[in-house]
Amino acid sequence: MSPVKPAKPELLAPAGSLEAFFAAMEAGADAVYCGLKEFSARAKAKNMTLAEVEKMSTYAHQLGRKVYVTLNTLVKENELPQLVETLSGLEAIGSDGVILQDLAVWRLAREHFPKIPLHSSTQMTVHNAAGVKMLERMGFSRGVLARELSLAEIAAIRSQTSLELEHFIHGALCFSFSGQCYFSSFLGGKSGNRGRCAQPCRRRHSYRGDEGYYFSTNDLSAIDLLPELAEAGVISFKIEGRMKSAEYVSNVVSAYRKALDAPPQKRKEAVQQGKELLKLSFGRLPTKGFLPGGVPTDIAIPSVKGSTGRFLGEVATVRGGEIAFKTKDKIHVGDRLRIQPKSDKAGTAFTVKELRLGERTVKVVSAGAYVSVPSTFKGVFKVGDGVFKVSSEQAFTMSEAACRRKLDAVAPNTTAFQIHVELAEDLLQLRATLPGLELEQSYPVTSYPASDSPLSADTLRGVFGRSGGEPLTLESLTTGELPPVIIPPSRLKEIRREFFRDLAQAFGHQQRSARQQQLDQALAALLPAGTQRQAGKRELTLAIRDGRDSHILNDPAVDRISLPLTANNLQGCAGLVRRQQQVIWDLPLILFDPQWQEMRNGVRQLHQRGFRNFRLNNLGHFPLFDGLEGVQLLTSYRLFSLNSQAVLAWQELGAVETMLYLEDDRNNLRELTRRDTGVEPSLTVYSAVPLITSRIPIKGVRADSPVLSDRGDAYRVEARAGITQISAETDFSLLGQQNEIQQLGISRMQVDLSHLGPFSPRGKAVLEAWKRGQELPGTSRFNFEQEME
């Protein structure tokens, strides 16, 4: 099943800025990935314009390298036209690939821009062979695997698919499975799935009075495992860091280039040299993560602060914007420092313009010196704040202006053409052929008999082989029978200039016209905004954890129950057969390959008993139902439905009902439900919000006592079947908004009591609030009333 292995895996580097792009190229990256100003999961990076990406791609292609573009955020309904225009532009420039999370991107690219290679983002939480095979079925050319996999698990996936596999080898890790974190969004509407994560996981929390960085991970560093990763079937080694400096990119790419290029007998020495370079990247403590197998003990250490950078000391005195401290490391003018307050709020970074030792101004200070550093930030710093060095002027030093000049000097791509030449009497007839275009023109010429060196195909190739500045390249030239004459070279050059100008203009017009037609068709295919969808009778689905509580179906207010498909609930399913149409079996988000096969057996057992309704939480769930007839597949909010194109994509994959996105806001829900997708929408109106879903255990932290933030927010930590889930103790509730939600055209609503139980005092109070249409105090409306950024 495996594809042909490349001689050497691709080294893929981040390019969050032009400086980082050229740093990656100079350090030897085989490819880079970058974001555009829109639809990038690193919205705070500088990111690129389409014109810059085109020139970057041209530059990279001239070196035999590649540029991939990240469109890996969730897309709101009103952003779909802009997404279409972006995809059109990327196809026009011949993009090497697009990395995506939202299936709207997949559907629009597949339908209208099929020349763009599609890569699944790690945000899609693809973590098993079924998920990768599903990507293959959908036409993806590459899958970026979840970072929670071991080498053995990656190898098992590779043995079952021929899809290209990409995996991270270095950089920041998320505590949560990528794509499944709502922490930042819940606290302030800044969604990680929209590229605006505020990183609350890096902050200090407390558990039973013990303070620590419970949700902050160390940085991945797999430089010791590159041969094993290649053997496991990974063909692209990805470095994280689109928010990082050009210096970081230069050091990290150089380190891994050394390790990858070293012959086996010198690899140990090269890895050691690489590790010395990595020390200059100012990252967190290194970990191999889950790659070696087992539960890593060094991936998240509560006692270790989550800040990046080399710790230099603590601020001893503050005078205006000037700080003084004893430094633990050398500092140069040009280094970049970050001053980090003890409150764990965002730090303040600045570039060192001046260093003072007493009354002297110096260019460099040594470790152990008591140094004063002026800045423009008056009234910001406090005694005791931490000082970190986050980059050094010692490495990549090309300025942004210099990078821009270098990019502007890149020659545009040329188009190959064929030309046929005839000379009939006093007319030189030219017929050029390009992709989708043929241009024929005649030019009057004066010719003279030639006894020596008459006009020939070689002479004409010499003339027409020069483009004269037009983006054209002669591929081949043919001629009719040429008489033994001479045409003055000046006239041939004049004809070439005129013909090439007309040819370039005609081809440009043809390309623009074809692109505009394609763009118009794609825009016209978007669903128009109609009147608000008409909702039917309001229906309540109650999500519960234990099948023993299924008699809640006797309550006339409850139309359906959603029950997790666990071994215990499967064992007790016989008592539910008579009410099978009212039961939705909810599949677990994370199913590693051995569990997936067990789940397949469970699904078939339920199908044989007559159950037909199943809720899917991951792309790898769809193959569970191959060959089963009559099933009703429902997608959960874990399968992102933020726009009508994503809903249509899930419908094409077999879903009959789609749960709209938990993070969504009122305005986008209204725009989405004004589009007639033909798919029944549902919406969660009460739930505990799973802020983080992780494979990382938190040693010593249990569900019996909450973890508290520095501002008093409380979080439950539960570990079950190898998965850690951190939930807000403040539940999400839209109870009291049922009428408004129904006016949006949504009649199917879910109340999730799986964390409470329907017969607990709190569970009963929630159900009563549903029946009365009353709000519940002490709950959060999440992003419903504030816009999700």
Phi, psi and omega in degrees: 000339187289143175288169177296126182287135174293158179303327180211138180300152177288134174261113190250122188245153177280147176222082179276356179208166177296323178298317179294325178299309182290327175299317179296317180297315183291329181278350174105021175295141176281335182202159173231159171236139183219162178252157171269174179299333179244156172063033179249134179287002171235070185297337182276350175290165180296320179060174192235159167273164179298322179296321178293319178298321179299315180290322176299318180295317178299314179300313181296318181297325178295338177262003183077024180250179183229158176230121176255147183246132180269118168243056194253044171239166174281143190248129176282160184304313183288352178269355184299317178301320178294323177298317179300315180296322178295314179297321178300315179295321180292321177293323181297326181271001178073048182304140179286343179166153177239131179262122190228155174243314185280129180291352170299320179296315178301312186293315182292320179294316181296320183284323192236339183227062191289351180281349182277120173293139185249129177243133177281134177286156172298343176295346179277357175057042176278116190223011178212171183296325180297320178295318180292319178295328176294319176301317179299317179299326184275356176096011175291150176260344180207147175239132175264113189285155172300149184276005182265012185263149174271167176302319180296320180291323177296316180298322179294322176295314181302325183292347184246005183209155176255003180295144173298136179245133178241145180213145176290143178239346185201145172120189185296143175248150171265144174295324181272156164304132182301137181092349186242026180249127179242014187299303182299318181295320183293326182282330185200017176079002181267098189278130173296329178282359172245011175083019186234032183301129178268003175056051176295340179295340181277352185277165181279137176230174178226148177225117182052039177088349179268120180275147179184171179259076192289334186247015184255122182266153170283177185266139177293136173213104186250029184296336178282347191244016185298315178299322180293321178296317178296318179295327178288346175111010177279126183254352178226122180261115189255133176258128177281152172140042178287349174266359186269164183284167176297326178299313178303311181300316180299312182294314185290316179297317179300319180297313182286331176297318178301313183293321182288325186274346184290137173294157185309320184289344180245010185294319182302316179294319180294322178296320179296319176297321178297319180296325176296321176294321182295335177296338180273002184271357173057040179267190176276182177301143183277148174216149174274000177063221183272355188302316182293342183103159182078185181267117181290136180267349184250010186280329178214113183241109186305333182282350184261124179297143186275007184281147172272164178106163179269124182289125181257333182154191178242145181299126180264321178219153177230130176223100187066238177263005183263132177245154176228142181196163174269119187271139179271356183213164178295143176232134176250151164301132185104342174294159178246128180248151170235129178261118189251115179291156181292340182288353182069016169287171183302137177281172179242125183249148176205159178269133181289117178261339185206142176234139181231129171250101187065238179267353184270140172264127185231167179267336183210146174234151182267164176301140180095351182280148173266111193239148173250135183231111177285152173212174179268001186267088180275137177076012183260321189267154180227153175301133181099346176299145178281144177247123180238139170268122186250346171198163184233147179283000187285341188259233185296122190240009180291128182285166177298321180297318179294320177297319181294320177297319180295321179292320180296335181278355181292126178291141182291161174297147178250157178250129180284142178220159174249149181223139175242135185239133173232144173240111181238115183054243182251026179239128172265115185256125181241135176228112182253143180236126174235171177302115177080010184210141170227131181234129180234128179216153180238145182228132176291138179223156171252123181243159182229142178302144182234125174267343182221135178053063178286173178303134183217170177298323179295320178298316182292325176296321178299325180282307187276356175281354177254125189279344180065030178091350177278150182283060184229146177228126179288121178267317178204153178226130175236160181221159166280192178289126183258130177288161181282076182227171175238134170251131182307132180305324180298323179290320179297320179293323178296317178297316180302313181300314183292315182294316180295323177298312180295322181295314180296320180293317181295319180292318177299318179295318180296319180293316180295321180294316180295319179295318181295320178297316178297317179296316179300319180295320180293319179294321180293334181281346175295144182291132180286155175282119178252199174289161182300136181304139178273121181275151176272203179296136181296133181234138179251125168255127181254118178272123179233163182265325191245127179299340178292344178267009187293344179290359171299343176297343177289343177286122183297344179282343185261118181270323181216159169241148173249125189233128179295139181277089177245168180299319181294316181291326177295320181296327182262017187287342184302325181287352181257355187302321183290345179241031188301329181289345181260008183246128172249124178269119184264120185274144181294140182305314186253122177224097175290163194307314178299322179291327182298317180295321176298319180294324177299317178296319179296319179298317180293324177296316179294321180297319179296332179275358175101001177285140185231345187259122182224135177257129185257141182240355184209152180301327180290357178279332185302316180296346176301336188254009176303128177084358179264131183263147172078006182285149176249109183264129180240134178266146177266177178292345176294335173262101198300123175232088182250355182207165186291330179291324175294319178299317178296325178296315179296325177298316179298329180276356172120001182279141177252346178216138182235127174275125183287164195289135183297328183280353194290163180246167185303314185296317180290322175302320180295316180295319181296314185283356172276356178258134182272094180273341185080005180249136180287122178272153171224166184212135173283128180244355172206133181187156160282136182271118178284089186299320182221133171240123193220158170263001184267121175281151175251105186300129174083357180256127182234171184283352185284348180215138185283157168269134186246140174277173181290351176250011173094002176293139185248140182227138175269138176243118179237136176245126183212125177053041176081004181242132177260131177234127177253121182238150175287138175289338173276113183285153173277134180211130169246019175297135189101343177252014184301321181295316179296318179297320179294326176294338174283356180094015181250112181257338181265118183233147181243132170252119184260108178250021184296336179269350183248321190088134185289343184252006173284160178306317180290319178300318178295321180295320179296314181296323178293321178296323175300312183297324183271350184067035184255148174287155176249123178293156177076020178240172181240141174271009177055235183261005189305317184264335175258148183291133173285121180278000000 
